[in-house]
Amino acid sequence: MTTVAERAKDLVKVDRRDGKLALAHIYVAFIALAIGGLCGLLQTLVRSGTFTLPWGIGYYQILTVHGVLLGLVLTTYFIFGFQIAAVSRTSGTLTDKQRMLGWVGFWVMTIGTTASATMVLLNQASVLYTFYAPLQAHWIFYAGLALVIVGSWIGGAGQIGKYIEWRKANPGQSSPLLTFMVVVNLSMWIVCSLGVAVEVLFQLLPWSLGWVDKVDVLLSRTLFWYFGHPLVYFWLLPAYMVWYVVIPKVIGGKIFSDALARLSFMLFLLFSIPVGFHHQLVEPGISSFWKFLQVVLTLMVVIPSLLTAFSMFATFEIRGRALGGKGVLGWFKKLPWGDARFLVPFIGMAAFIPAGAGGIINASHQMNQLVHNTIWVTGHFHLTVATTVVLTFFGAAYWLIPHLTGRVLTKQMNKLAIIQAIVWAFGMSIMSGAMHIVGLFGAPRRSDFSTYGGSAQAAEWIPYQIAQAVGGTILFIGIVLVLYIVANLLWFAPKGETEFPVGEVSENAEKTPMALENWKIWLTICIALILFAYTVPVIDMIQNAPPGSKGFKLW
């Protein structure tokens, strides 16, 4: 039975001013979901061969909108909203200066997002999510991207500042786990986004402005993927924060091990950045030795993923057995399957099993040759980000938004949230499954509908593309449902108190070593690995650079 003190602790509220800043980010995230989701539906319909875009809208135009808004805007804004609330909840109210940094960062990011999105909508930047050179967008698109990166650094500085303040006020103590995780994620983001910042500021912007005639394509792609792969973990680690810290509280259990959670995050920091070459395994300008090295480092990321799986299922089993679960799997039945705060992220966790297996295939030098640049990769991307990450974010939104708005998730909305997750999982199974299968048959990614001159092989792909349209349509229904739930939680749900669930560490857990918060050690190792993996190949790219490419606009 919970005591009065425990109940009071559970109802610690995020400061209203911090909540307003967090909500501002969440608003933008769900606006991006609405627009980007509609473009995703249109994409699948076009690829089925049964639908033609009206009003002269181009396929690659909506493909760029879909990728940028969902892959970059939805994720980044929701993550920052969640992290601001998490830091405020676990380390105390932000200072005026920290909050001001958050608002400045928000508006710089939003101005940049608006500028880039405007260019895409005007068909001046249909260069897809990766904006690969030599496709050349309008310079405003690149300037907008630069502002998004700079804005994220400014906003992140406020969150890191709170962590530093807490450590100074509590010397010799482990910081709150959720705040620690936020700082690890921001550290990874800042280090990896330096790559794309250099690419945009020193290559793509001068090139698009006409200050230089040509761009080094290999170097620009290398800088992008230095950023692009850790970006995946920037999306994933906030989901891990929910799994490690929030879910144990939601199910009535405790965090299995604080030390294991911190160690897994630090391992992600070390091994998620120096691995970009596994996206470039067919690039001719990179030595096979350096590709092999980065493939090895990529597979090291499996370790913290397995640590997380062990920790989570240990937490579930301990709680299930405490509730009376017997036998090998009796504990599994005791988990709160009727609570959307648990079930929705759990579906995301389950999706990460096949998604992770697909990632190992993508990163393996030999197997990558089969699936590289096929729609298999798109199917993998939708399992990892659009299922594991996004469903966890939805599950978090169902308690985070009412916590910040002073409302409650009603039984009706909880039931609808469960239906939404099932609809999402069903639609994604069809769409992603079809992408994986037809990718093995050689169907390309990033391509508009085509019969390729009546090719018999291309004709075999069409039924799978129709299946993708069916799955995409079901997914869009899921988007409509989640937008309805979010609108309810923002403006219409009954007033009340909703907790920000933060789990306590099990009393049986080992004491957390303070070495896990010795940033000098971990950042030194991180930088050393990056320099080891990238210095020689990048110098080689610059010294033996090809003539470069002029810009192309193919839309």
ABEGO torsion letter per residue (X at the ends): XBBAAAAAAAABBBBAAAAAAAAAAAAAAAAAAAAAAAAAAAAAAAAAGABBBBGGBBAAAAAAAAAAAAAAAAAAAAAAAAAAAAAAAAAEBBBAAAAAAAAAAAAAAAAAAAAAAAAAAAGAABAEAAGBOABBBBAAAAAAAAAAAAAAAAAAAAAAAAAAAAAAABBGBBBBAAAAAAAAAAAAAAAAAAAAAAAAAAAAAAAAAGABABBBAAAAAAAAAAAAAAAAAAAAAAAAAAAAAAAAAAAGBBBABAAAAAAAAAAAAAAAAAAAAAAAAABAABBAAAAAAAAAAAAAAAAAAAAAAAAAAAAAAAAAAAAGBBEAAAAAAABBAABAAAAAAAAAAAAAAAAAAAAAAAABAAAAAAABGBAAAAAAAAAAAAAAAAAAAAAAAAAAAAAAAGBBBBAAAAAAAAAAAAAAAAAAAAAAAAAAAAAAAGBBBGBBBBAGGGBAAAAAAAAAAAAAAAAAAAAAAAAAAAAAAAAAAAAABBBEBBBBBBBBBBAABBBBBAAAABAAAAAAAAAAAAAAAAAAAAAAAAAABBAEBBBBBAX
